[in-house]
């Protein structure tokens, strides 16, 4: 779990850095979704839920890790039961968003 958490934190830092550089230094702005028809509402529903739950779960992941590292396993287990499924959802939907945006409907 420490490895998974470390890799997630590393990804978050690299994601924020990349998009900050893309926006502020290169003036490119956000990547536009080019899908049409039913793909649009599906993509934006997944993106919205992904973004909402990613922001929501981040502080709880820190609390969960902290409890485990302190050896407070009873309280860790209680919160991990709630946090893990949300974290897993965020991870999976992040890959789905990537696939939609860069593989299935890349900008032209």
Order of alpha helices (4+ residues) and beta strands (2+ residues): alpha-alpha-alpha
